[in-house]
């Protein structure tokens, strides 16, 4: 089981067999079209979110997601402190 600690405070877990590939600059948030850093796998498809919208919608998707691929840690590495902090 993959339990990623961090900003996602729900109890979403996934297995290491989840078919995930790294998110790229071509992956866009389904809410605002910013670069996606979070993939939410649902029983019927997936949603991509920027860090801001992933935090905003986490309480809603945590109960239905089968896996969450959280790459928000890349924000600090790529953009420095304060990145993704718009709220």
Biopython code that builds the backbone (N, CA, C, O; Angstrom):
import numpy as np
from Bio.PDB.StructureBuilder import StructureBuilder

atoms = [
    (1, "UNK", "N", (0.840, -1.184, 0.000)),
    (1, "UNK", "CA", (0.000, 0.000, 0.000)),
    (1, "UNK", "C", (0.881, 1.241, 0.000)),
    (1, "UNK", "O", (1.920, 1.282, 0.658)),
    (2, "UNK", "N", (0.456, 2.237, -0.737)),
    (2, "UNK", "CA", (1.181, 3.489, -0.818)),
    (2, "UNK", "C", (0.409, 4.548, -0.056)),
    (2, "UNK", "O", (-0.646, 4.986, -0.515)),
    (3, "UNK", "N", (0.904, 4.969, 1.089)),
    (3, "UNK", "CA", (0.261, 6.030, 1.856)),
    (3, "UNK", "C", (1.177, 7.236, 1.801)),
    (3, "UNK", "O", (2.251, 7.238, 2.402)),
    (4, "UNK", "N", (0.753, 8.256, 1.081)),
    (4, "UNK", "CA", (1.576, 9.453, 0.945)),
    (4, "UNK", "C", (1.173, 10.456, 1.993)),
    (4, "UNK", "O", (0.049, 10.958, 1.960)),
    (5, "UNK", "N", (2.061, 10.767, 2.931)),
    (5, "UNK", "CA", (1.752, 11.799, 3.906)),
    (5, "UNK", "C", (1.846, 13.163, 3.239)),
    (5, "UNK", "O", (2.359, 13.278, 2.126)),
    (6, "UNK", "N", (1.373, 14.152, 3.886)),
    (6, "UNK", "CA", (1.492, 15.493, 3.341)),
    (6, "UNK", "C", (0.189, 16.240, 3.417)),
    (6, "UNK", "O", (-0.603, 16.050, 4.340)),
    (7, "UNK", "N", (-0.024, 17.084, 2.449)),
    (7, "UNK", "CA", (-1.185, 17.979, 2.498)),
    (7, "UNK", "C", (-2.497, 17.234, 2.357)),
    (7, "UNK", "O", (-3.516, 17.722, 2.846)),
    (8, "UNK", "N", (-2.523, 16.060, 1.703)),
    (8, "UNK", "CA", (-3.783, 15.343, 1.538)),
    (8, "UNK", "C", (-4.117, 14.662, 2.849)),
    (8, "UNK", "O", (-3.465, 13.691, 3.232)),
    (9, "UNK", "N", (-5.110, 15.156, 3.525)),
    (9, "UNK", "CA", (-5.417, 14.670, 4.857)),
    (9, "UNK", "C", (-6.482, 13.589, 4.865)),
    (9, "UNK", "O", (-6.935, 13.188, 5.938)),
    (10, "UNK", "N", (-6.894, 13.106, 3.707)),
    (10, "UNK", "CA", (-7.865, 12.024, 3.636)),
    (10, "UNK", "C", (-7.184, 10.682, 3.796)),
    (10, "UNK", "O", (-5.961, 10.605, 3.907)),
    (11, "UNK", "N", (-7.969, 9.637, 3.807)),
    (11, "UNK", "CA", (-7.442, 8.280, 3.951)),
    (11, "UNK", "C", (-7.443, 7.555, 2.619)),
    (11, "UNK", "O", (-7.911, 6.420, 2.529)),
    (12, "UNK", "N", (-6.927, 8.194, 1.591)),
    (12, "UNK", "CA", (-6.878, 7.574, 0.272)),
    (12, "UNK", "C", (-5.606, 6.751, 0.183)),
    (12, "UNK", "O", (-4.514, 7.232, 0.488)),
    (13, "UNK", "N", (-5.759, 5.513, -0.237)),
    (13, "UNK", "CA", (-4.601, 4.645, -0.417)),
    (13, "UNK", "C", (-4.639, 4.069, -1.820)),
    (13, "UNK", "O", (-5.677, 4.079, -2.481)),
    (14, "UNK", "N", (-3.536, 3.584, -2.252)),
    (14, "UNK", "CA", (-3.472, 2.928, -3.551)),
    (14, "UNK", "C", (-2.432, 1.848, -3.484)),
    (14, "UNK", "O", (-1.632, 1.803, -2.550)),
    (15, "UNK", "N", (-2.435, 0.985, -4.455)),
    (15, "UNK", "CA", (-1.432, -0.065, -4.483)),
    (15, "UNK", "C", (-0.334, 0.339, -5.453)),
    (15, "UNK", "O", (-0.534, 1.218, -6.291)),
    (16, "UNK", "N", (0.785, -0.277, -5.346)),
    (16, "UNK", "CA", (1.896, 0.042, -6.235)),
    (16, "UNK", "C", (1.639, -0.441, -7.651)),
    (16, "UNK", "O", (2.418, -0.138, -8.555)),
    (17, "UNK", "N", (0.558, -1.189, -7.861)),
    (17, "UNK", "CA", (0.239, -1.647, -9.205)),
    (17, "UNK", "C", (-0.628, -0.652, -9.977)),
    (17, "UNK", "O", (-0.986, -0.913, -11.126)),
    (18, "UNK", "N", (-0.967, 0.469, -9.371)),
    (18, "UNK", "CA", (-1.743, 1.491, -10.070)),
    (18, "UNK", "C", (-0.961, 1.956, -11.295)),
    (18, "UNK", "O", (0.227, 2.259, -11.189)),
    (19, "UNK", "N", (-1.611, 2.014, -12.454)),
    (19, "UNK", "CA", (-0.913, 2.439, -13.669)),
    (19, "UNK", "C", (-0.756, 3.961, -13.715)),
    (19, "UNK", "O", (-1.608, 4.656, -14.270)),
    (20, "UNK", "N", (0.305, 4.467, -13.147)),
    (20, "UNK", "CA", (0.530, 5.908, -13.148)),
    (20, "UNK", "C", (1.839, 6.219, -13.863)),
    (20, "UNK", "O", (2.817, 5.477, -13.768)),
    (21, "UNK", "N", (1.827, 7.309, -14.563)),
    (21, "UNK", "CA", (3.029, 7.811, -15.203)),
    (21, "UNK", "C", (3.270, 9.204, -14.644)),
    (21, "UNK", "O", (2.323, 9.856, -14.202)),
    (22, "UNK", "N", (4.493, 9.671, -14.650)),
    (22, "UNK", "CA", (4.759, 11.012, -14.123)),
    (22, "UNK", "C", (3.946, 12.062, -14.875)),
    (22, "UNK", "O", (3.772, 11.981, -16.090)),
    (23, "UNK", "N", (3.455, 13.045, -14.130)),
    (23, "UNK", "CA", (2.733, 14.153, -14.743)),
    (23, "UNK", "C", (3.740, 15.073, -15.426)),
    (23, "UNK", "O", (4.849, 15.270, -14.930)),
    (24, "UNK", "N", (3.347, 15.627, -16.557)),
    (24, "UNK", "CA", (4.232, 16.517, -17.306)),
    (24, "UNK", "C", (3.576, 17.880, -17.456)),
    (24, "UNK", "O", (2.439, 18.082, -17.032)),
    (25, "UNK", "N", (4.300, 18.812, -18.062)),
    (25, "UNK", "CA", (3.758, 20.152, -18.302)),
    (25, "UNK", "C", (2.557, 20.108, -19.238)),
    (25, "UNK", "O", (1.767, 21.052, -19.269)),
    (26, "UNK", "N", (2.406, 19.044, -19.990)),
    (26, "UNK", "CA", (1.253, 18.910, -20.884)),
    (26, "UNK", "C", (-0.019, 18.517, -20.127)),
    (26, "UNK", "O", (-1.122, 18.682, -20.648)),
    (27, "UNK", "N", (0.127, 18.001, -18.907)),
    (27, "UNK", "CA", (-1.032, 17.626, -18.091)),
    (27, "UNK", "C", (-1.577, 18.879, -17.423)),
    (27, "UNK", "O", (-0.854, 19.578, -16.713)),
    (28, "UNK", "N", (-2.855, 19.160, -17.653)),
    (28, "UNK", "CA", (-3.449, 20.406, -17.202)),
    (28, "UNK", "C", (-4.567, 20.152, -16.194)),
    (28, "UNK", "O", (-5.253, 19.132, -16.264)),
    (29, "UNK", "N", (-4.743, 21.072, -15.269)),
    (29, "UNK", "CA", (-5.796, 21.016, -14.257)),
    (29, "UNK", "C", (-7.165, 21.042, -14.943)),
    (29, "UNK", "O", (-7.406, 21.844, -15.845)),
    (30, "UNK", "N", (-8.048, 20.158, -14.503)),
    (30, "UNK", "CA", (-9.389, 20.100, -15.073)),
    (30, "UNK", "C", (-10.266, 21.278, -14.641)),
    (30, "UNK", "O", (-11.346, 21.470, -15.198)),
    (31, "UNK", "N", (-9.831, 22.053, -13.678)),
    (31, "UNK", "CA", (-10.604, 23.212, -13.222)),
    (31, "UNK", "C", (-10.132, 24.525, -13.849)),
    (31, "UNK", "O", (-10.956, 25.351, -14.241)),
    (32, "UNK", "N", (-8.809, 24.727, -13.947)),
    (32, "UNK", "CA", (-8.314, 26.048, -14.366)),
    (32, "UNK", "C", (-7.281, 26.007, -15.485)),
    (32, "UNK", "O", (-6.827, 27.056, -15.941)),
    (33, "UNK", "N", (-6.910, 24.830, -15.928)),
    (33, "UNK", "CA", (-5.941, 24.636, -17.004)),
    (33, "UNK", "C", (-4.493, 24.966, -16.622)),
    (33, "UNK", "O", (-3.636, 25.051, -17.502)),
    (34, "UNK", "N", (-4.207, 25.152, -15.344)),
    (34, "UNK", "CA", (-2.821, 25.306, -14.889)),
    (34, "UNK", "C", (-2.148, 23.935, -14.942)),
    (34, "UNK", "O", (-2.817, 22.924, -15.153)),
    (35, "UNK", "N", (-0.833, 23.896, -14.751)),
    (35, "UNK", "CA", (-0.134, 22.615, -14.774)),
    (35, "UNK", "C", (-0.645, 21.726, -13.642)),
    (35, "UNK", "O", (-0.774, 22.166, -12.500)),
    (36, "UNK", "N", (-0.929, 20.484, -13.974)),
    (36, "UNK", "CA", (-1.439, 19.526, -12.990)),
    (36, "UNK", "C", (-0.283, 18.884, -12.224)),
    (36, "UNK", "O", (0.723, 18.485, -12.809)),
    (37, "UNK", "N", (-0.447, 18.797, -10.921)),
    (37, "UNK", "CA", (0.514, 18.124, -10.054)),
    (37, "UNK", "C", (-0.134, 16.985, -9.269)),
    (37, "UNK", "O", (0.546, 16.287, -8.516)),
    (38, "UNK", "N", (-1.438, 16.793, -9.439)),
    (38, "UNK", "CA", (-2.162, 15.738, -8.726)),
    (38, "UNK", "C", (-3.087, 15.016, -9.705)),
    (38, "UNK", "O", (-3.868, 15.642, -10.422)),
    (39, "UNK", "N", (-2.981, 13.686, -9.717)),
    (39, "UNK", "CA", (-3.891, 12.853, -10.506)),
    (39, "UNK", "C", (-4.761, 12.097, -9.516)),
    (39, "UNK", "O", (-4.248, 11.430, -8.618)),
    (40, "UNK", "N", (-6.075, 12.199, -9.677)),
    (40, "UNK", "CA", (-7.027, 11.482, -8.835)),
    (40, "UNK", "C", (-7.675, 10.406, -9.697)),
    (40, "UNK", "O", (-8.403, 10.703, -10.644)),
    (41, "UNK", "N", (-7.401, 9.163, -9.354)),
    (41, "UNK", "CA", (-7.972, 8.045, -10.105)),
    (41, "UNK", "C", (-9.280, 7.655, -9.429)),
    (41, "UNK", "O", (-9.330, 7.396, -8.227)),
    (42, "UNK", "N", (-10.329, 7.619, -10.231)),
    (42, "UNK", "CA", (-11.669, 7.281, -9.754)),
    (42, "UNK", "C", (-12.071, 5.926, -10.325)),
    (42, "UNK", "O", (-11.410, 5.425, -11.235)),
    (43, "UNK", "N", (-13.128, 5.329, -9.818)),
    (43, "UNK", "CA", (-13.563, 4.050, -10.372)),
    (43, "UNK", "C", (-13.886, 4.127, -11.869)),
    (43, "UNK", "O", (-13.818, 3.117, -12.569)),
    (44, "UNK", "N", (-14.233, 5.301, -12.350)),
    (44, "UNK", "CA", (-14.566, 5.477, -13.772)),
    (44, "UNK", "C", (-13.829, 6.693, -14.336)),
    (44, "UNK", "O", (-14.461, 7.694, -14.673)),
    (45, "UNK", "N", (-12.524, 6.618, -14.441)),
    (45, "UNK", "CA", (-11.748, 7.702, -15.031)),
    (45, "UNK", "C", (-10.811, 8.355, -14.036)),
    (45, "UNK", "O", (-10.499, 7.806, -12.979)),
    (46, "UNK", "N", (-10.369, 9.556, -14.413)),
    (46, "UNK", "CA", (-9.440, 10.275, -13.555)),
    (46, "UNK", "C", (-9.654, 11.772, -13.704)),
    (46, "UNK", "O", (-10.226, 12.242, -14.688)),
    (47, "UNK", "N", (-9.182, 12.508, -12.705)),
    (47, "UNK", "CA", (-9.195, 13.962, -12.725)),
    (47, "UNK", "C", (-7.779, 14.443, -12.486)),
    (47, "UNK", "O", (-7.027, 13.811, -11.744)),
    (48, "UNK", "N", (-7.406, 15.553, -13.105)),
    (48, "UNK", "CA", (-6.109, 16.170, -12.886)),
    (48, "UNK", "C", (-6.336, 17.530, -12.239)),
    (48, "UNK", "O", (-7.243, 18.267, -12.626)),
    (49, "UNK", "N", (-5.503, 17.860, -11.248)),
    (49, "UNK", "CA", (-5.650, 19.122, -10.539)),
    (49, "UNK", "C", (-4.299, 19.805, -10.344)),
    (49, "UNK", "O", (-3.273, 19.144, -10.183)),
    (50, "UNK", "N", (-4.314, 21.140, -10.362)),
    (50, "UNK", "CA", (-3.171, 21.913, -9.883)),
    (50, "UNK", "C", (-3.166, 21.750, -8.357)),
    (50, "UNK", "O", (-4.117, 21.207, -7.795)),
    (51, "UNK", "N", (-2.115, 22.211, -7.690)),
    (51, "UNK", "CA", (-2.029, 22.049, -6.239)),
    (51, "UNK", "C", (-3.175, 22.766, -5.529)),
    (51, "UNK", "O", (-3.756, 22.231, -4.585)),
    (52, "UNK", "N", (-3.498, 23.974, -5.984)),
    (52, "UNK", "CA", (-4.556, 24.770, -5.355)),
    (52, "UNK", "C", (-5.903, 24.039, -5.412)),
    (52, "UNK", "O", (-6.572, 23.897, -4.389)),
    (53, "UNK", "N", (-6.295, 23.585, -6.585)),
    (53, "UNK", "CA", (-7.587, 22.924, -6.711)),
    (53, "UNK", "C", (-7.584, 21.532, -6.083)),
    (53, "UNK", "O", (-8.632, 21.070, -5.632)),
    (54, "UNK", "N", (-6.458, 20.861, -6.043)),
    (54, "UNK", "CA", (-6.385, 19.571, -5.346)),
    (54, "UNK", "C", (-6.663, 19.765, -3.860)),
    (54, "UNK", "O", (-7.419, 18.996, -3.265)),
    (55, "UNK", "N", (-6.053, 20.796, -3.251)),
    (55, "UNK", "CA", (-6.331, 21.088, -1.838)),
    (55, "UNK", "C", (-7.794, 21.453, -1.633)),
    (55, "UNK", "O", (-8.421, 21.010, -0.670)),
    (56, "UNK", "N", (-8.335, 22.258, -2.536)),
    (56, "UNK", "CA", (-9.721, 22.702, -2.410)),
    (56, "UNK", "C", (-10.703, 21.530, -2.483)),
    (56, "UNK", "O", (-11.678, 21.494, -1.732)),
    (57, "UNK", "N", (-10.457, 20.591, -3.365)),
    (57, "UNK", "CA", (-11.401, 19.506, -3.593)),
    (57, "UNK", "C", (-11.054, 18.200, -2.874)),
    (57, "UNK", "O", (-11.795, 17.224, -2.994)),
    (58, "UNK", "N", (-9.954, 18.163, -2.138)),
    (58, "UNK", "CA", (-9.535, 16.936, -1.444)),
    (58, "UNK", "C", (-10.624, 16.335, -0.561)),
    (58, "UNK", "O", (-10.799, 15.116, -0.575)),
    (59, "UNK", "N", (-11.366, 17.139, 0.209)),
    (59, "UNK", "CA", (-12.406, 16.518, 1.046)),
    (59, "UNK", "C", (-13.468, 15.792, 0.224)),
    (59, "UNK", "O", (-14.058, 14.819, 0.693)),
    (60, "UNK", "N", (-13.710, 16.258, -0.992)),
    (60, "UNK", "CA", (-14.737, 15.636, -1.829)),
    (60, "UNK", "C", (-14.230, 14.362, -2.489)),
    (60, "UNK", "O", (-14.940, 13.357, -2.514)),
    (61, "UNK", "N", (-13.008, 14.387, -3.024)),
    (61, "UNK", "CA", (-12.554, 13.204, -3.748)),
    (61, "UNK", "C", (-11.929, 12.144, -2.864)),
    (61, "UNK", "O", (-11.770, 11.004, -3.300)),
    (62, "UNK", "N", (-11.571, 12.483, -1.642)),
    (62, "UNK", "CA", (-10.909, 11.510, -0.765)),
    (62, "UNK", "C", (-11.774, 10.274, -0.513)),
    (62, "UNK", "O", (-11.251, 9.173, -0.343)),
    (63, "UNK", "N", (-13.085, 10.454, -0.489)),
    (63, "UNK", "CA", (-13.954, 9.319, -0.183)),
    (63, "UNK", "C", (-14.253, 8.438, -1.397)),
    (63, "UNK", "O", (-14.739, 7.319, -1.233)),
    (64, "UNK", "N", (-13.973, 8.923, -2.616)),
    (64, "UNK", "CA", (-14.301, 8.130, -3.806)),
    (64, "UNK", "C", (-13.081, 7.739, -4.634)),
    (64, "UNK", "O", (-13.183, 6.867, -5.497)),
    (65, "UNK", "N", (-11.947, 8.356, -4.394)),
    (65, "UNK", "CA", (-10.744, 8.063, -5.181)),
    (65, "UNK", "C", (-10.214, 6.674, -4.858)),
    (65, "UNK", "O", (-10.240, 6.227, -3.711)),
    (66, "UNK", "N", (-9.735, 6.005, -5.895)),
    (66, "UNK", "CA", (-9.093, 4.712, -5.681)),
    (66, "UNK", "C", (-7.581, 4.872, -5.536)),
    (66, "UNK", "O", (-6.908, 3.991, -5.002)),
    (67, "UNK", "N", (-7.052, 5.996, -6.014)),
    (67, "UNK", "CA", (-5.624, 6.288, -5.918)),
    (67, "UNK", "C", (-5.413, 7.779, -6.145)),
    (67, "UNK", "O", (-6.109, 8.394, -6.952)),
    (68, "UNK", "N", (-4.458, 8.354, -5.437)),
    (68, "UNK", "CA", (-4.086, 9.751, -5.656)),
    (68, "UNK", "C", (-2.591, 9.803, -5.903)),
    (68, "UNK", "O", (-1.797, 9.365, -5.070)),
    (69, "UNK", "N", (-2.216, 10.335, -7.040)),
    (69, "UNK", "CA", (-0.805, 10.525, -7.388)),
    (69, "UNK", "C", (-0.490, 11.989, -7.103)),
    (69, "UNK", "O", (-0.903, 12.876, -7.850)),
    (70, "UNK", "N", (0.233, 12.234, -6.038)),
    (70, "UNK", "CA", (0.523, 13.586, -5.568)),
    (70, "UNK", "C", (1.971, 13.936, -5.884)),
    (70, "UNK", "O", (2.892, 13.375, -5.290)),
    (71, "UNK", "N", (2.173, 14.857, -6.813)),
    (71, "UNK", "CA", (3.518, 15.303, -7.169)),
    (71, "UNK", "C", (3.731, 16.761, -6.779)),
    (71, "UNK", "O", (4.568, 17.446, -7.368)),
    (72, "UNK", "N", (2.975, 17.237, -5.787)),
    (72, "UNK", "CA", (3.094, 18.638, -5.385)),
    (72, "UNK", "C", (4.461, 18.959, -4.781)),
    (72, "UNK", "O", (4.850, 20.125, -4.723)),
    (73, "UNK", "N", (5.190, 17.946, -4.334)),
    (73, "UNK", "CA", (6.534, 18.192, -3.810)),
    (73, "UNK", "C", (7.457, 18.761, -4.891)),
    (73, "UNK", "O", (8.464, 19.395, -4.577)),
    (74, "UNK", "N", (7.116, 18.537, -6.155)),
    (74, "UNK", "CA", (7.915, 19.085, -7.257)),
    (74, "UNK", "C", (7.807, 20.602, -7.347)),
    (74, "UNK", "O", (8.691, 21.248, -7.910)),
    (75, "UNK", "N", (6.742, 21.178, -6.804)),
    (75, "UNK", "CA", (6.572, 22.634, -6.855)),
    (75, "UNK", "C", (7.740, 23.352, -6.201)),
    (75, "UNK", "O", (8.272, 24.308, -6.766)),
    (76, "UNK", "N", (8.143, 22.911, -5.029)),
    (76, "UNK", "CA", (9.269, 23.544, -4.342)),
    (76, "UNK", "C", (10.547, 23.381, -5.141)),
    (76, "UNK", "O", (11.318, 24.331, -5.279)),
    (77, "UNK", "N", (10.778, 22.198, -5.663)),
    (77, "UNK", "CA", (11.986, 21.948, -6.438)),
    (77, "UNK", "C", (12.008, 22.769, -7.719)),
    (77, "UNK", "O", (13.060, 23.271, -8.114)),
    (78, "UNK", "N", (10.857, 22.914, -8.375)),
    (78, "UNK", "CA", (10.797, 23.591, -9.657)),
    (78, "UNK", "C", (10.618, 25.099, -9.558)),
    (78, "UNK", "O", (11.120, 25.846, -10.398)),
    (79, "UNK", "N", (9.899, 25.547, -8.527)),
    (79, "UNK", "CA", (9.519, 26.954, -8.485)),
    (79, "UNK", "C", (9.898, 27.689, -7.214)),
    (79, "UNK", "O", (9.710, 28.904, -7.136)),
    (80, "UNK", "N", (10.424, 26.995, -6.218)),
    (80, "UNK", "CA", (10.852, 27.639, -4.996)),
    (80, "UNK", "C", (9.749, 27.774, -3.970)),
    (80, "UNK", "O", (8.609, 27.378, -4.214)),
    (81, "UNK", "N", (10.090, 28.335, -2.820)),
    (81, "UNK", "CA", (9.151, 28.499, -1.703)),
    (81, "UNK", "C", (7.975, 29.361, -2.121)),
    (81, "UNK", "O", (8.126, 30.332, -2.862)),
    (82, "UNK", "N", (6.799, 28.986, -1.629)),
    (82, "UNK", "CA", (5.593, 29.753, -1.904)),
    (82, "UNK", "C", (4.848, 29.325, -3.141)),
    (82, "UNK", "O", (3.746, 29.811, -3.394)),
    (83, "UNK", "N", (5.416, 28.432, -3.918)),
    (83, "UNK", "CA", (4.754, 27.987, -5.145)),
    (83, "UNK", "C", (3.500, 27.211, -4.804)),
    (83, "UNK", "O", (3.493, 26.398, -3.881)),
    (84, "UNK", "N", (2.458, 27.460, -5.536)),
    (84, "UNK", "CA", (1.198, 26.754, -5.318)),
    (84, "UNK", "C", (0.453, 27.198, -4.081)),
    (84, "UNK", "O", (-0.506, 26.538, -3.679)),
    (85, "UNK", "N", (0.862, 28.299, -3.456)),
    (85, "UNK", "CA", (0.262, 28.732, -2.213)),
    (85, "UNK", "C", (-0.947, 29.625, -2.416)),
    (85, "UNK", "O", (-1.560, 30.052, -1.437)),
    (86, "UNK", "N", (-1.306, 29.918, -3.643)),
    (86, "UNK", "CA", (-2.486, 30.762, -3.873)),
    (86, "UNK", "C", (-3.698, 30.104, -3.260)),
    (86, "UNK", "O", (-3.905, 28.900, -3.415)),
    (87, "UNK", "N", (-4.458, 30.846, -2.601)),
    (87, "UNK", "CA", (-5.571, 30.188, -1.946)),
    (87, "UNK", "C", (-6.737, 31.035, -1.887)),
    (87, "UNK", "O", (-7.771, 30.625, -1.360)),
]
sb = StructureBuilder()
sb.init_structure("model")
sb.init_model(0)
sb.init_chain("A")
sb.init_seg("    ")
for serial, (resi, resn, name, xyz) in enumerate(atoms, 1):
    if name == "N":
        sb.init_residue(resn, " ", resi, " ")
    sb.init_atom(name, np.array(xyz, "f"), 0.0, 1.0, " ", f" {name:<3s}", serial, name[0])
structure = sb.get_structure()
